[in-house]
Structure formats: structure tokens, C-alpha cells
Amino acid sequence: MWSFKAWRRRRTLENNPVDPAHWAEVRRRLPILDGLDEREEQQLRERAVLFLHDKHLTALPGLELGPVEHLLLAAQAQLPLLHLGDLDWYQGFHEIVLYPDDFVSPQRHRDASGIEHEWDDARSGEAWQQGPVILAWPGVQASGSWEGYNLVIHELAHKLDMLEGGANGLPPLHREMRVQDWASAMQSAYDALNAELDANPEAETAIDPYAAEDPAEFFAVTSEYFFSAPDLLAQAFPEVYRQLALFYRQDSLERLQCLQAEHPDYKAVENATNG
């Protein structure tokens, strides 16, 4: 059966071939793609092309990006969606704004007594409801290793969270998932992390303490860890890992463990190379 969407997809891929040398460089710079099978890698490459065709990347003065840099960003953006089918998961925004360095974001908060506070906050990323995603390029460059940090995945996890309204740590779940299971796993871990920081604000927590800011940040940070440090996340919060595996329909821990079984010092060597 003829499909306009499938035809347009084929045309886009045919008109925007990926230079093998460019993709090889992307693979070299993104160890978190290691362990994908041939079919998954082909699918990710195609999704990256379609993402770049669909979204407009705006590089601000002081930043010049070539095709490798575009693919580098797009591949990380599409990794979480690799097994989520063809639904438009990144709907509601059309632009990614790229800063050459961290940027200042005006913040506003009304406290419980009704007093409004305003301040400027230095940030490396931001995602707005029905607006663009903003990324500082140094943060993008620092992403892609197995070190528990990925700015691209973090900010785009917020976009997934916003699909049904404001960010609250609950993205649209699949039919086979239960909201009760998700809420129980996330809330228990979130409460445990906050309790640890309440007892000792300087505690060396298992995951980035920024996850304790609010449920939306908890989802974004744990999504980062799911793809970039799944061993740490699964050890600290196994039920959170399980729910994210069901949501993203991937098992990043198994992929990492297979790599480590083949090369026992894989993660340590990779981190030393890319640190």
C-alpha cells in the first residue's frame, strides 16, 4: 500500500546521503553507540538524517558546525527513540539553538508566601514547552561517553516529558506499562535521593544530585544515566532502570555488559581515551 510518509522518508534519505567518513568520525566520538548491531546502526543513521531534515539547527555567532557536528548531535538525539517506532516523539518544536558556551537564562519563581524571585542562572541546556531546545556546544561535545553525562539526551528527555503537558516526570507510557509501577519506582528513588541529600547536602550520591531538583529533572537525569552509565543507575535504582528499559524499549546495561565481556577494561579504557 502506497504511503506518502514512507515515500517522503525515502526521498529525504536518497537526497541526503551520509558520507561514510563522516559517520565513522561520529562513531569514534560516541562510544555510547558501541554494541549496536548492524541493523540498529543503519536505523540510527537514517533517523539522524531525518531528524536533521525535520529540525533546524541554529548556531549562534562564534560557533561553526559542519556535517560531522550535525550528525553527532542528531545521533545522540535519536538514540533514545531507536526502538520507539515512527511516532512523532519530538513534536512541538522545530529548532535547536546552539550557543558557543554556557548561557545566562533569566529565572522567575513565586514562593509559598507569594513573593516573586528573579535571578539569572548560567546553564548549558534548556527545553521550553512548545519552544526550542537550547544547548551549549561544549556540553554537546562532552556528551557521548559512558560517564553519566549527556546534555542532548537530558534536554530531549524533557521534550518527551512535555508531550502531554508540562514536565512532571511522567512521559506518555506504552500500553503495556502501568502508571502505578512507574510512579512507585520513580517516587521511591526520588525520595531516597532527597533524603540522602537532606541528611548530608555534600553527599557523593550514586547519580548526579541535580536529579533531586524535581520529578522532571529526575526523569531527565536518569534518562542520561540509562544511556551513558546504565551500570550505575541499575545498581542504585534497579526499579527505575527497569521502568526506563520498558519505556525506551532498550537494554543499555546488557549492551554495556556485552562490551565489557569482550573487553574487560572497556569502560575504563574508553573513559581514559575520551576524558
Disulfide bonds with the S-S distance in Angstrom:
none
